[in-house]
Amino acid sequence: MSAQGSVALPGALALECRAFFMLRFLLSRVVQGFAVIVGVLCITFLLLRLAPGGPFQGERDVPEHIRRQQEAMYGMDKPLPLQLWNHVVNFATFNFPPSPKMPGRGVEEVIAQGFPVSAQVGLAALLIALAIGIPIGALAALRPNSLDDRVSTVAATLGICTPSLVLGPVIALVFGLKLRWFNASGWYDSDDWVLPALTLGLIYSAYIARLTRGGLRETLAQEFIRTARAKGASEASIVFRHAFKLACLPVLNFLGPTAAGLMTGSIVTESVFQLPGLGQHFVGAAVNRNYELAMATAAFYALLIVAFNLLVDVVQALLNPRIGFKES
């Protein structure tokens, strides 16, 4: 019994240590993420306040006494540090302040209406990018200096260099106006996400293809791959069981902020296809000096980036034992 207990004890201790390091890792990332979100709120607040104009300035000049009454109603007559503190407290407690630009309508309602549109397009674009980019990058890595490698490299370079402002109208012209398979713009039918998602998916698949090719080529050149080949392992086993697990780490690093950016709306793509997504609301809030909506959108975007980066860090620590939770 004592021998069995002495054998089982190190395993239990290892599990406890791993759980401790994982918990410490998650807590540290949550604290860092909260600091990042607060920093984004502060920077957005200062940029909006330093920009010329204001929420009560329009085409017609408002009398000075009326403008002061409006500022006092929304707490804009207080010192800037106090205004910033009130905004941080309100956002931290999900008590969003009212906006003078949207009387009777809260910023949370605008985000709740715009985010599903952006998320549907962004998630579909991410799946398209992964479905196209990973196989092309893997094929190029497995056949270096071949015709497949050169063609995929040129295609990826063209995809990276082509902006959505150019690719979007071309896709809308071909599939929307010429073939009439989808609506060229607007958000009316259940398939209106296809063309904007295809636009973003093709562009980001080029980045993923380049990262997959580089990561897989670097991994296949390492010592443990040569050892596996020397032991007689099949090429499919080497690629999928050994190499690809480490080769996908650069792609995971790229997917963290990319997923957050896609799901919160691409400003150019939403403008090209006239989508009522979150990106359009953010631009409109900045132009119209809608301070509350601009800060809420920026904070929401920062929250998604923090959440996706945390997920990426956890997956990386699980895939690569050399990283682990202790060193992260």
C-alpha positions as CSV (number, residue, x, y, z in Angstrom):
1,M,0.0,0.0,0.0
2,S,2.8,2.4,0.9
3,A,4.5,1.6,-2.4
4,Q,1.4,2.2,-4.3
5,G,0.8,5.4,-2.4
6,S,4.4,6.6,-3.1
7,V,3.9,5.9,-6.8
8,A,0.5,7.7,-7.0
9,L,1.6,10.8,-5.0
10,P,3.9,12.4,-7.7
11,G,1.1,12.1,-10.3
12,A,-1.4,13.7,-8.0
13,L,1.1,16.4,-7.2
14,A,1.7,17.0,-10.9
15,L,-2.0,17.4,-11.5
16,E,-2.3,19.8,-8.6
17,C,0.6,21.8,-9.8
18,R,-0.7,22.0,-13.3
19,A,-4.1,23.1,-12.0
20,F,-2.4,25.8,-9.8
21,F,-0.4,27.1,-12.7
22,M,-3.4,27.1,-15.0
23,L,-5.5,29.0,-12.4
24,R,-2.7,31.5,-11.9
25,F,-2.3,31.8,-15.7
26,L,-6.0,32.5,-16.2
27,L,-6.2,35.0,-13.3
28,S,-3.1,36.9,-14.6
29,R,-4.6,37.1,-18.1
30,V,-8.0,38.3,-16.7
31,V,-6.3,41.1,-14.7
32,Q,-4.2,42.1,-17.7
33,G,-7.3,42.0,-20.0
34,F,-9.2,44.3,-17.6
35,A,-6.2,46.7,-17.6
36,V,-6.2,46.7,-21.4
37,I,-10.0,47.4,-21.6
38,V,-9.6,50.3,-19.1
39,G,-6.7,51.6,-21.1
40,V,-8.8,51.5,-24.3
41,L,-11.6,53.4,-22.6
42,C,-9.2,56.1,-21.4
43,I,-7.5,56.5,-24.8
44,T,-10.8,56.6,-26.7
45,F,-12.2,59.1,-24.2
46,L,-9.2,61.4,-24.6
47,L,-9.2,61.2,-28.4
48,L,-12.8,62.0,-28.6
49,R,-12.6,64.9,-26.2
50,L,-9.5,66.3,-28.0
51,A,-11.1,66.2,-31.4
52,P,-12.8,69.4,-32.6
53,G,-16.5,69.7,-32.3
54,G,-18.9,68.1,-29.8
55,P,-22.2,66.2,-29.5
56,F,-24.2,69.4,-29.2
57,Q,-22.6,71.2,-32.2
58,G,-24.5,70.8,-35.5
59,E,-25.3,72.7,-38.6
60,R,-27.2,75.3,-36.5
61,D,-25.5,77.1,-33.7
62,V,-27.0,76.3,-30.3
63,P,-27.2,79.2,-27.8
64,E,-24.5,79.1,-25.2
65,H,-26.9,78.8,-22.2
66,I,-28.8,76.0,-23.9
67,R,-25.5,74.2,-24.6
68,R,-24.5,74.5,-21.0
69,Q,-27.8,73.1,-19.8
70,Q,-27.4,70.1,-22.2
71,E,-23.8,69.5,-21.0
72,A,-25.0,69.7,-17.4
73,M,-27.8,67.2,-18.1
74,Y,-25.4,64.6,-19.4
75,G,-22.6,65.4,-16.9
76,M,-20.2,66.9,-19.5
77,D,-19.7,70.0,-17.4
78,K,-17.7,68.2,-14.9
79,P,-13.8,68.0,-15.0
80,L,-12.4,65.5,-17.5
81,P,-10.9,63.1,-14.9
82,L,-14.3,62.9,-13.2
83,Q,-16.0,62.3,-16.5
84,L,-13.5,59.6,-17.4
85,W,-13.9,57.9,-14.0
86,N,-17.7,57.9,-14.3
87,H,-17.5,56.4,-17.7
88,V,-15.2,53.6,-16.5
89,V,-17.4,52.8,-13.5
90,N,-20.5,52.8,-15.7
91,F,-19.0,50.5,-18.3
92,A,-17.6,48.2,-15.6
93,T,-21.0,47.8,-14.0
94,F,-22.8,47.6,-17.4
95,N,-24.7,50.7,-16.5
96,F,-24.3,52.4,-19.9
97,P,-24.8,56.2,-19.8
98,P,-27.5,57.8,-22.0
99,S,-26.3,59.4,-25.2
100,P,-27.5,62.8,-26.4
101,K,-27.3,61.6,-30.0
102,M,-29.8,58.8,-29.3
103,P,-32.5,59.9,-27.0
104,G,-34.6,57.0,-25.7
105,R,-32.1,54.5,-27.1
106,G,-29.2,53.0,-25.2
107,V,-25.8,52.1,-26.6
108,E,-26.3,48.5,-25.6
109,E,-29.4,48.3,-27.9
110,V,-27.3,49.5,-30.8
111,I,-24.6,47.0,-30.1
112,A,-27.1,44.2,-29.7
113,Q,-28.6,45.0,-33.1
114,G,-25.3,45.5,-35.0
115,F,-23.2,42.8,-33.5
116,P,-25.2,39.7,-34.8
117,V,-24.8,41.0,-38.4
118,S,-21.1,41.5,-38.0
119,A,-20.6,38.2,-36.1
120,Q,-22.5,36.2,-38.8
121,V,-20.4,37.7,-41.6
122,G,-17.2,37.5,-39.6
123,L,-17.6,33.9,-38.4
124,A,-18.4,32.8,-41.9
125,A,-15.4,34.7,-43.3
126,L,-13.2,33.0,-40.7
127,L,-14.4,29.5,-41.6
128,I,-13.8,30.3,-45.3
129,A,-10.3,31.6,-44.6
130,L,-9.4,28.5,-42.6
131,A,-10.9,26.1,-45.2
132,I,-8.9,27.7,-48.0
133,G,-5.8,28.9,-46.3
134,I,-4.7,25.9,-44.3
135,P,-4.9,23.3,-47.2
136,I,-3.1,25.7,-49.6
137,G,-0.4,26.5,-47.1
138,A,0.1,22.8,-46.2
139,L,0.3,21.8,-49.8
140,A,2.9,24.5,-50.5
141,A,4.9,23.4,-47.5
142,L,4.9,19.7,-48.4
143,R,6.0,20.5,-52.0
144,P,8.7,23.2,-51.6
145,N,10.0,24.9,-54.8
146,S,7.4,23.1,-56.9
147,L,4.8,24.5,-59.2
148,D,2.2,24.2,-56.5
149,D,4.4,26.1,-54.0
150,R,5.0,28.9,-56.5
151,V,1.4,29.2,-57.5
152,S,0.1,29.2,-53.9
153,T,2.8,31.8,-52.9
154,V,1.8,34.1,-55.8
155,A,-1.9,33.7,-55.0
156,A,-1.3,34.4,-51.3
157,T,0.7,37.5,-52.1
158,L,-2.0,38.8,-54.4
159,G,-4.6,38.1,-51.7
160,I,-2.6,40.0,-49.1
161,C,-2.1,43.0,-51.5
162,T,-5.7,43.2,-52.6
163,P,-7.8,45.4,-50.3
164,S,-11.5,44.7,-49.6
165,L,-12.3,48.0,-51.2
166,V,-11.3,46.5,-54.5
167,L,-12.2,42.8,-54.1
168,G,-15.7,43.6,-52.6
169,P,-17.1,45.5,-55.6
170,V,-15.7,42.9,-58.0
171,I,-17.4,40.1,-56.1
172,A,-20.6,42.2,-55.9
173,L,-20.4,42.9,-59.6
174,V,-19.9,39.3,-60.7
175,F,-22.2,37.4,-58.3
176,G,-24.7,40.1,-57.5
177,L,-25.2,42.1,-60.7
178,K,-24.1,39.8,-63.5
179,L,-25.1,36.3,-62.2
180,R,-27.7,37.6,-59.8
181,W,-27.1,34.8,-57.4
182,F,-27.1,37.1,-54.4
183,N,-28.1,40.7,-53.5
184,A,-25.3,43.0,-54.4
185,S,-25.8,45.1,-51.2
186,G,-28.1,45.4,-48.2
187,W,-29.3,43.0,-45.5
188,Y,-32.6,41.7,-46.7
189,D,-32.4,37.9,-47.3
190,S,-30.9,35.1,-45.3
191,D,-28.0,34.7,-47.7
192,D,-26.9,38.3,-47.7
193,W,-23.9,37.3,-45.6
194,V,-22.3,35.2,-48.4
195,L,-20.7,38.0,-50.6
196,P,-19.1,40.0,-47.7
197,A,-18.0,36.8,-46.0
198,L,-16.4,35.6,-49.2
199,T,-14.7,38.9,-49.7
200,L,-13.1,38.8,-46.2
201,G,-12.5,35.1,-46.3
202,L,-10.5,35.2,-49.5
203,I,-8.3,38.0,-48.2
204,Y,-7.6,36.4,-44.8
205,S,-7.0,33.0,-46.4
206,A,-3.9,34.5,-48.0
207,Y,-2.5,35.4,-44.6
208,I,-3.4,32.0,-43.2
209,A,-1.8,30.2,-46.2
210,R,1.5,32.1,-45.7
211,L,1.6,31.4,-42.0
212,T,0.7,27.7,-42.4
213,R,3.4,27.3,-45.1
214,G,6.1,29.0,-43.0
215,G,5.1,27.2,-39.7
216,L,4.9,23.7,-41.4
217,R,8.2,24.2,-43.2
218,E,10.0,25.2,-40.0
219,T,8.5,22.3,-38.1
220,L,9.4,19.7,-40.7
221,A,13.0,20.8,-40.5
222,Q,13.3,20.1,-36.8
223,E,15.2,17.3,-35.2
224,F,12.3,15.3,-33.8
225,I,10.8,15.1,-37.3
226,R,14.0,13.5,-38.6
227,T,13.9,11.1,-35.7
228,A,10.3,10.1,-36.4
229,R,11.3,9.5,-40.1
230,A,14.3,7.4,-39.0
231,K,12.0,5.2,-36.8
232,G,9.9,4.4,-39.9
233,A,6.8,6.6,-39.2
234,S,4.6,7.2,-42.2
235,E,4.6,10.7,-43.8
236,A,1.0,11.2,-43.0
237,S,1.6,10.4,-39.3
238,I,4.6,12.7,-39.3
239,V,2.6,15.6,-40.7
240,F,-0.7,15.2,-38.9
241,R,0.4,13.8,-35.6
242,H,3.7,15.5,-35.0
243,A,4.4,18.5,-37.3
244,F,1.0,20.1,-37.8
245,K,0.3,20.5,-34.0
246,L,3.3,22.9,-33.7
247,A,2.9,24.3,-37.2
248,C,-0.5,25.7,-36.4
249,L,0.8,27.9,-33.5
250,P,1.5,30.9,-35.8
251,V,-1.9,30.6,-37.2
252,L,-3.4,30.6,-33.7
253,N,-1.5,33.7,-32.9
254,F,-3.0,35.4,-35.9
255,L,-6.5,34.2,-35.3
256,G,-6.9,35.9,-31.9
257,P,-7.1,39.5,-33.0
258,T,-8.3,38.6,-36.4
259,A,-11.4,36.8,-35.1
260,A,-12.2,39.7,-32.9
261,G,-11.8,42.2,-35.8
262,L,-14.0,40.1,-38.1
263,M,-16.8,39.6,-35.6
264,T,-17.0,43.2,-34.7
265,G,-17.3,44.2,-38.4
266,S,-15.0,45.3,-41.2
267,I,-15.7,48.9,-41.8
268,V,-14.8,48.9,-45.5
269,T,-16.7,45.7,-46.3
270,E,-19.8,46.8,-44.4
271,S,-19.7,50.1,-46.3
272,V,-19.3,48.3,-49.7
273,F,-22.2,45.9,-49.1
274,Q,-24.3,48.4,-47.0
275,L,-24.5,46.1,-44.0
276,P,-26.1,47.4,-40.7
277,G,-23.2,46.0,-38.7
278,L,-21.2,47.2,-35.8
279,G,-18.4,48.7,-37.9
280,Q,-20.8,51.1,-39.5
281,H,-22.1,52.2,-36.1
282,F,-18.5,52.8,-34.8
283,V,-17.7,55.1,-37.7
284,G,-20.9,56.9,-37.4
285,A,-20.4,57.4,-33.7
286,A,-16.9,58.9,-34.2
287,V,-18.1,61.2,-37.0
288,N,-21.2,62.4,-35.1
289,R,-19.3,62.8,-31.8
290,N,-21.5,60.1,-30.2
291,Y,-19.1,59.7,-27.3
292,E,-21.0,57.0,-25.4
293,L,-21.5,54.7,-28.4
294,A,-17.9,55.2,-29.7
295,M,-16.5,54.3,-26.2
296,A,-18.9,51.3,-25.8
297,T,-18.0,50.0,-29.3
298,A,-14.2,50.4,-28.6
299,A,-14.6,48.7,-25.2
300,F,-16.6,45.8,-26.8
301,Y,-13.9,45.4,-29.4
302,A,-11.2,45.3,-26.8
303,L,-13.2,42.8,-24.7
304,L,-13.4,40.4,-27.7
305,I,-9.7,40.8,-28.5
306,V,-8.8,40.0,-24.8
307,A,-11.2,37.0,-24.8
308,F,-9.9,35.5,-28.1
309,N,-6.3,36.1,-27.1
310,L,-6.9,34.3,-23.8
311,L,-8.4,31.4,-25.7
312,V,-5.5,31.3,-28.1
313,D,-3.0,31.3,-25.1
314,V,-4.8,28.4,-23.5
315,V,-4.9,26.4,-26.7
316,Q,-1.2,27.1,-27.3
317,A,-0.2,26.0,-23.8
318,L,-2.2,22.8,-24.3
319,L,-0.7,22.1,-27.7
320,N,2.9,22.9,-26.9
321,P,4.3,21.4,-23.7
322,R,7.4,23.6,-23.9
323,I,5.2,26.7,-23.4
324,G,2.9,25.4,-20.6
325,F,0.9,27.5,-18.2
326,K,3.9,28.1,-15.9
327,E,6.0,30.0,-18.4
328,S,3.1,31.8,-20.1
